[in-house]
């Protein structure tokens, strides 16, 4: 599933502890590279160290072509910086002597188009991010990308390897094809369920109390729509906004999705769920989903759900929030960084509050965590330095943690919520419990339980912002508010014993999936949207399940069950 900008871009501010088109050969800037036999022994040793160690610096500048995934608002970078010249590229140049040359820069769907064009032409950039495993398999089977097994062994730092190994199922496994590591994968650290974000001022004006259940949340949305506390005019206040994807394939990381609403009916679309008898079922075709769709359909009919949701991009939805046209959405803990910070900059009274909505009768919030990986960094097969991606990862997500502690430029990036898309490779690598670690450290420093000087670079940057907020909350700017709201208030809600996390038991690809899964996914999305908007009756869900089963779903489910049994040694 291809991911849109808002989520993909923000994780950064979200990472807890830190953290191409054209043929692209190695380019040497300034001097001609000495050839073997002409180089001094010292130079040869330097090249050898650079190619086989995480932090070895290349003797000459290595320029690599890059397909660049960008973020909104230029990733919130300072005006003087670019995607080829910013804090991260300068740090990498200083540490490794490498420089990216971006052959295309794009966000959202346009980035996907550029990637597809590069693949179709057979002219890949040296390095680029892809957004799904299907594309990874396609590139590997087509012999278009490099095997990174040796690069992992030699050029991934011990810290990077420990981060990958911290997951129950290593994220590296998702990038393995026929026993070879074909990409640098982005692991999906556990960052909890989506929270319900509500306009605090609107709730106060209407005398509304904090919601605890989905029923209470719906009544708040109803009050926003019917009583118009934002003074948008009758019929102009948008209810609950959501994206047409409805739910996230990899869990709850993405904004504007209804996973929590579906979970309140014990429905978990797009997840492979292990049954007590050892079989596996696909969540999207279970009867609980029909109940959830009935509720979403009702919200749509009553105009409590945005009646134009099928037409809106992530950016369009964000504009509604920034412009004060709506007061409710489901989103991750980092939502204050984007889009709520921009909303508050435009209107200082637009203060939002996060709420944890319980989904079970015994008061818990049940949710599915993320798949091991959903983005991959690939290297063009014939590129001379495939190790460069693991060296970059080692510097940005390991070395920078401690050695960047007193880098004022880097601290400024974190404090001003510059997106992860400012980095040459727009991914994050961290420990599985990174969010909890970061919250504990920052909160510990704020409460006097931890020495602030022991904090790592990202932690310290946020600690300073949060400390400033606590001391000057009434006059805090949007950046300071966003730092505290995300890193402390929202994360405190997620540090909750009543959260019940489940793990999807399969995230790979079976033989039948190769030819039939895309069509089945299209069928699923189309039917869901048609039921919600009233184009088809609710009972069409039962017919869809039958068609899904006959069109390959039954065979895929059998294959997934077998794969899970093999993985568990059964």
C-alpha positions in Angstrom: 0.0 0.0 0.0 1.4 3.3 -1.0 1.7 5.8 1.8 0.8 9.4 1.6 2.8 12.4 2.7 1.4 13.3 6.1 2.3 10.2 7.7 5.3 9.2 5.9 6.8 12.6 6.5 6.3 13.2 10.2 7.5 10.2 11.8 10.6 12.1 12.4 9.5 14.5 14.7 8.2 11.2 15.8 11.2 9.1 16.1 11.9 8.6 19.6 15.5 8.6 20.2 17.2 10.3 17.4 16.6 10.4 15.4 16.8 9.3 -8.9 16.3 8.8 -12.1 19.5 8.5 -14.1 22.3 6.0 -14.1 24.3 7.6 -11.4 27.9 6.4 -11.1 30.3 7.6 -8.5 31.3 11.2 -9.1 34.4 12.7 -7.7 34.4 16.4 -7.0 37.6 18.5 -7.0 40.2 15.9 -8.0 40.3 12.8 -10.1 40.2 9.6 -8.0 43.5 7.8 -8.0 43.3 4.3 -9.6 44.5 1.1 -8.0 48.2 0.9 -8.3 48.5 4.7 -8.4 47.3 5.3 -4.9 49.4 5.4 -1.9 49.1 2.6 0.7 47.5 5.1 3.0 44.8 6.0 0.4 44.1 2.4 -0.3 43.6 1.7 3.4 41.3 4.7 3.6 39.2 3.4 0.8 39.1 -0.1 2.3 38.0 1.3 5.7 35.3 3.5 4.1 33.9 0.6 2.1 33.9 -1.9 5.0 33.1 0.0 8.2 30.1 2.1 9.4 32.0 5.3 10.0 35.0 5.1 7.6 35.2 8.4 5.7 35.7 8.2 1.9 39.0 9.8 0.8 37.2 11.6 -2.1 33.7 13.0 -2.2 31.1 10.4 -3.3 28.2 12.0 -5.1 25.2 9.7 -5.4 22.0 10.3 -7.4 18.8 10.2 -5.3 15.1 9.9 -5.8 14.0 12.2 -3.0 10.7 11.8 -1.1 9.8 15.3 0.2 7.5 16.7 2.8 4.9 19.4 2.9 6.1 23.0 3.4 9.6 22.0 2.4 9.7 19.6 5.4 9.6 22.7 7.6 13.3 23.4 6.9 14.7 26.9 7.4 14.4 29.1 4.3 18.1 28.9 3.5 18.2 25.1 3.4 17.4 22.7 0.6 17.1 19.0 0.2 20.6 18.8 -1.1 22.1 21.3 1.4 20.7 21.1 5.0 21.8 20.0 8.5 21.6 16.3 7.6 23.4 16.5 4.3 26.1 18.7 5.8 26.5 16.3 8.7 26.8 13.3 6.3 29.4 15.1 4.2 31.4 15.9 7.3 31.3 12.4 8.6 31.4 10.3 5.4 32.3 12.7 2.6 29.1 11.9 0.6 26.7 14.2 -1.2 23.3 13.5 -2.7 22.3 14.9 -6.1 18.5 14.7 -6.4 17.3 13.7 -9.8 13.7 14.1 -8.7 12.0 15.6 -5.6 8.4 15.0 -5.0 5.8 14.2 -2.4 2.6 12.1 -2.1 1.3 10.6 -5.3 3.8 12.4 -7.5 6.7 10.7 -5.8 5.1 7.3 -6.5 4.6 8.4 -10.2 8.3 9.3 -10.4 9.4 6.0 -8.9 7.2 4.1 -11.3 8.6 6.0 -14.2 12.2 5.3 -13.1 11.4 1.6 -12.8 9.6 1.5 -16.2 12.5 3.2 -17.9 15.0 0.9 -16.3 17.0 4.0 -15.2 17.0 4.0 -11.4 18.7 6.6 -9.3 21.6 5.2 -7.2 19.4 5.4 -4.1 15.6 5.8 -3.5 12.8 4.9 -1.1 10.0 2.6 -2.2 6.8 2.3 -0.2 5.7 -1.3 -0.4 7.1 -4.9 -0.5 5.4 -5.7 -3.8 7.6 -3.1 -5.5 10.6 -4.5 -3.7 9.9 -7.9 -5.0 9.4 -6.6 -8.5 12.8 -4.8 -8.4 14.6 -7.8 -7.0 13.2 -10.3 -9.4 14.0 -7.9 -12.3 17.6 -7.8 -11.2 17.5 -4.0 -10.8 18.7 -3.6 -7.3 21.8 -4.5 -5.3 22.1 -7.3 -2.7 22.9 -5.5 0.6 23.7 -8.5 2.7 27.4 -7.7 2.8 26.7 -4.0 3.4 24.7 -4.9 6.5 27.4 -7.1 7.9 30.2 -4.6 7.3 28.7 -1.2 7.5 25.8 -1.3 9.9 26.9 -0.1 13.3 26.3 -2.3 16.3 23.6 0.2 17.4 21.7 -0.2 14.1 21.9 -4.0 14.3 20.6 -3.8 17.9 17.7 -1.6 16.8 16.6 -4.2 14.1 17.0 -7.0 16.6 14.8 -5.3 19.2 11.7 -6.4 17.3 10.0 -9.7 17.9 10.3 -10.4 14.2 13.3 -8.5 12.8 12.3 -5.8 10.3 15.2 -7.1 8.2 13.2 -10.2 7.4 10.7 -8.2 5.4 13.5 -7.1 3.1 14.8 -10.6 2.5 14.2 -12.2 -0.8 15.5 -15.7 -1.7 17.9 -15.4 1.3 19.3 -12.0 0.2 18.8 -8.7 1.9 17.5 -6.5 -1.0 16.8 -3.2 0.9 17.4 -1.2 4.0 14.0 -1.5 5.7 12.3 1.0 8.0 11.2 -0.7 11.1 7.8 0.3 12.6 8.4 1.0 16.2 5.4 0.6 18.5 3.8 3.9 18.9 0.3 3.0 20.1 -3.2 3.6 18.8 -4.5 6.7 17.2 -5.9 9.2 19.6 -9.0 11.3 19.1 -8.0 14.9 18.7 -10.6 17.6 19.5 -10.7 21.4 19.6 -10.5 22.2 23.3 -12.0 25.7 23.0 -15.1 24.3 21.1 -15.6 21.7 23.8 -15.4 24.4 26.5 -17.8 26.7 24.7 -20.4 23.9 24.5 -19.8 22.6 28.0 -18.7 19.1 26.7 -16.9 16.7 28.9 -13.9 14.5 27.9 -15.0 11.4 25.9 -14.1 7.9 27.0 -16.1 5.7 24.6 -16.9 5.9 20.9 -20.5 6.8 21.7 -19.4 9.8 23.7 -17.0 10.8 20.9 -19.8 10.7 18.3 -22.0 13.0 20.4 -19.2 15.5 20.6 -18.8 15.5 16.8 -22.5 15.9 16.5 -22.4 18.9 18.8 -19.6 20.5 16.7 -21.6 20.0 13.5 -25.0 21.1 14.8 -24.0 23.9 17.1 -21.1 25.4 15.0 -18.8 26.6 17.8 -16.3 27.6 15.2 -18.7 30.1 13.6 -18.3 28.7 10.1 -22.0 29.2 9.3 -24.8 26.7 9.3 -23.9 23.5 7.5 -20.3 24.5 7.0 -18.6 22.9 10.0 -17.2 19.6 8.9 -17.7 16.6 11.2 -15.2 13.8 11.7 -12.6 13.9 8.8 -11.0 10.8 7.4 -9.1 9.5 4.4 -10.7 7.2 1.9 -8.3 4.4 2.9 -10.5 4.2 6.1 -8.0 2.1 8.0 -4.3 1.5 8.0 -2.7 -1.6 6.7 0.3 -1.3 9.0 -1.5 -0.3 12.2 -2.3 3.1 13.6 0.5 5.3 12.6 -1.4 7.3 10.0 -3.6 10.3 10.5 -7.3 10.6 9.5 -8.1 6.9 9.7 -10.9 5.1 11.5 -9.1 2.1 13.0 -10.3 3.0 16.5 -13.9 3.2 15.4 -13.7 -0.2 13.7 -11.9 -1.6 16.8 -14.9 -0.6 18.9 -16.8 -3.3 17.0 -13.9 -5.8 17.3 -13.2 -5.3 13.6 -9.7 -5.2 12.3 -9.6 -4.7 8.6 -6.3 -5.5 6.7 -4.9 -7.5 9.6 -4.1 -11.3 9.5 -5.5 -12.6 12.8 -4.5 -15.9 14.5 -7.4 -18.0 15.8 -7.4 -20.2 18.9 -7.4 -23.3 16.6 -4.2 -22.2 14.9 -5.9 -21.0 11.7 -5.5 -17.5 10.4 -8.3 -15.3 9.1 -8.3 -12.0 7.2 -9.8 -9.2 9.3 -11.4 -7.4 6.4 -13.9 -10.2 5.6 -15.0 -11.0 9.2 -18.7 -10.3 10.2 -17.6 -7.7 12.8 -16.6 -5.5 9.9 -20.2 -5.4 8.6 -21.3 -4.0 11.9 -18.6 -1.3 11.8 -19.5 -0.4 8.3 -23.1 0.0 9.3 -22.0 2.6 11.9 -19.7 4.5 9.5 -22.6 4.5 7.0 -24.9 6.0 9.7 -22.4 8.7 10.5 -22.1 9.5 6.7 -25.9 9.8 6.4 -26.1 12.1 9.4 -23.3 14.2 8.0 -21.2 13.6 11.1 -18.6 12.1 8.8 -17.2 14.4 6.2 -19.5 13.8 3.2 -16.6 14.7 0.8 -14.1 12.3 2.4 -13.8 10.2 -0.7 -12.5 13.2 -2.7 -10.0 14.6 -0.2 -6.2 14.1 -0.2 -4.3 14.1 3.0 -3.3 17.7 2.3 -7.0 18.7 1.7 -7.9 17.3 5.1 -5.1 19.1 6.8 -6.3 22.4 5.2 -9.8 21.9 6.8 -8.1 21.6 10.2 -5.7 24.5 9.7 -8.6 26.7 8.5 -10.8 25.8 11.5 -13.4 24.1 9.4 -13.5 20.9 11.6 -12.7 20.1 15.2 -12.2 16.3 15.3 -10.0 13.6 13.8 -8.2 10.4 14.7 -4.5 10.7 14.6 -1.2 9.6 16.1 0.6 11.1 19.1 2.7 13.3 16.8 -0.3 15.1 15.2 0.6 18.4 17.0 3.6 18.6 14.9 1.6 18.4 11.7 -1.0 19.7 11.0 -1.9 21.1 14.4 1.1 23.4 14.8 0.2 25.1 11.6 -3.4 25.5 12.7 -2.2 27.1 16.0 0.1 29.4 14.1 -2.8 30.6 12.0 -5.1 30.9 15.0 -3.5 30.9 18.5 -6.9 30.0 20.0 -7.0 26.7 18.0 -5.8 24.5 20.8 -6.4 20.8 20.4 -6.5 18.1 23.0 -5.9 14.3 22.7 -8.2 11.7 24.1 -7.9 7.9 24.5 -11.1 6.2 23.3 -11.7 2.8 24.8 -12.9 0.0 22.5 -13.8 -3.0 24.7 -16.5 -3.6 27.3 -14.0 -3.9 30.0 -12.5 -0.5 29.3 -9.4 -1.3 27.3 -8.3 0.0 24.0 -7.5 -2.9 21.6 -5.3 -2.2 18.6 -3.0 -3.8 16.2 0.6 -2.8 16.0 2.5 -2.1 12.8 3.9 -4.6 10.4 7.7 -5.0 10.7 8.4 -2.6 7.8 6.5 -0.5 5.3 9.2 1.5 3.5 12.4 0.3 2.0 15.6 2.0 0.8 17.0 0.3 -2.4 20.2 0.7 -4.2 20.7 0.5 -8.0 22.3 -2.8 -8.8 25.5 -1.5 -10.5 26.1 1.4 -8.1 29.7 1.2 -7.0 29.0 1.8 -3.3 25.9 -0.1 -2.2 27.2 0.1 1.4 26.5 3.8 1.4 22.9 3.4 2.7 23.9 1.5 5.8 26.7 4.0 6.4 24.1 6.8 6.2 21.8 4.9 8.6 24.7 4.3 11.1 25.5 8.0 11.1 22.0 9.5 11.2 20.4 7.0 13.7 23.3 5.9 15.9 26.4 8.2 15.7 24.2 11.4 15.7 22.4 10.4 18.9 25.3 11.2 21.1 27.8 13.0 19.0 25.2 15.5 17.7 24.3 16.4 21.2 25.9 19.8 21.1 25.3 20.5 17.4 23.2 23.7 17.6 22.0 23.4 14.0 20.7 19.9 14.6 19.1 20.8 17.9 17.3 23.7 16.1 15.9 21.2 13.5 14.4 19.1 16.2 13.1 22.1 18.2 11.3 23.5 15.1 9.9 20.2 14.0 11.7 19.8 10.8 10.3 16.6 9.2 12.3 13.4 8.6 11.8 14.0 4.9 14.6 16.6 5.2 17.0 13.7 5.4 18.4 12.2 2.2 16.7 8.9 2.9 13.3 9.7 4.3 13.0 6.9 6.9 13.5 6.4 10.6 15.3 3.5 12.3 14.9 3.0 16.1 14.2 0.5 18.8 10.8 -1.2 19.0 10.1 0.7 22.3 11.6 4.0 21.2 8.6 6.1 21.9 8.4 4.8 25.5 12.1 5.3 26.0 12.0 8.9 24.8 8.9 9.8 26.9 10.5 8.3 30.0 13.7 10.2 29.5 12.1 13.6 28.8 9.5 13.3 31.5 12.2 12.1 33.9 14.3 15.1 33.2 11.3 17.5 33.6 10.4 15.9 37.0 14.0 15.8 38.3 14.4 12.0 38.1 17.0 12.2 35.3 19.9 14.5 34.7 19.2 16.5 31.5 22.8 16.2 30.5 22.3 12.5 30.1 19.7 13.0 27.3 20.5 12.3 23.7 20.3 15.0 21.0 16.6 14.7 20.1 15.5 14.1 23.7 17.4 17.2 24.9 16.0 19.4 22.2 12.5 18.4 23.2 13.3 18.6 26.9 14.2 22.3 26.4 11.0 23.0 24.5 8.8 21.1 27.1 10.5 22.9 30.0 9.9 26.2 28.3 6.2 25.3 27.8 5.8 24.4 31.5 7.4 27.7 32.5 5.5 29.9 30.0 2.4 28.0 28.9 0.2 31.1 28.5 2.6 32.7 26.1 4.0 29.6 24.4 4.3 29.7 20.6 3.0 27.0 18.4 6.3 25.1 18.2 6.6 25.0 22.0 3.0 23.9 22.4 3.4 21.1 19.8 6.5 19.8 21.5 4.9 19.5 24.9 1.5 18.3 23.5 3.1 15.5 21.5 6.1 14.4 23.6 4.4 14.7 27.0 0.6 15.0 27.0 -0.1 12.5 24.1 2.7 10.1 25.1 1.4 10.0 28.7 -1.9 8.7 27.4 -0.1 6.0 25.5 1.8 5.0 28.6 -1.3 3.2 29.8 -1.8 -0.3 31.2 -5.3 -0.5 29.5 -3.8 -0.6 26.0 -4.1 -4.0 24.6 -1.8 -4.5 21.6 -2.2 -7.3 19.1 0.2 -8.3 16.5 -0.7 -9.1 12.9 0.7 -12.6 12.3 1.7 -12.2 8.7 3.1 -9.4 6.7 4.8 -11.2 3.8 3.6 -12.3 0.4 2.3 -15.8 -0.6 2.5 -17.3 -4.1 -1.1 -16.6 -4.9 -0.8 -13.0 -3.5 1.6 -12.3 -6.3 -1.1 -12.4 -8.9 -4.4 -11.9 -7.1 -3.8 -9.7 -4.0 -4.0 -6.3 -5.7 -7.3 -7.1 -7.3 -8.7 -8.4 -3.9 -7.6 -5.2 -2.2 -9.3 -3.1 -4.9 -12.5 -5.1 -4.4 -12.3 -4.5 -0.7 -11.9 -0.8 -0.8 -14.5 -0.3 -3.5 -17.1 -2.3 -1.6 -16.4 -0.5 1.7 -16.8 2.9 0.2 -19.9 2.0 -1.7 -21.6 0.7 1.4 -20.6 3.8 3.4 -21.9 6.2 0.8 -25.1 4.3 0.2 -24.3 3.2 -3.3 -24.8 -0.4 -2.2 -26.8 -2.0 0.6 -25.1 -3.2 3.7 -26.0 -6.9 2.9 -23.7 -6.6 -0.2 -20.9 -7.2 2.3 -21.9 -10.9 2.5 -21.8 -11.2 -1.3 -18.4 -9.5 -1.3 -17.1 -12.1 1.2 -18.2 -14.9 -1.1 -16.6 -13.3 -4.2 -13.4 -12.5 -2.3 -13.2 -16.1 -1.2 -13.7 -17.5 -4.7 -11.4 -14.9 -6.3 -8.3 -16.2 -4.5 -9.0 -15.2 -0.9 -9.6 -18.7 0.3 -6.4 -20.0 -1.2 -4.4 -17.0 0.1 -5.8 -17.6 3.6 -4.7 -21.3 3.5 -1.2 -20.2 2.3 -0.9 -17.6 5.1 -2.1 -20.1 7.7 0.6 -22.6 6.5 3.3 -19.9 6.5 2.4 -18.9 10.1 2.5 -22.5 11.2 5.9 -23.0 9.6 7.2 -19.8 11.2 6.0 -21.0 14.6 7.6 -24.4 14.0 4.2 -26.2 14.1 
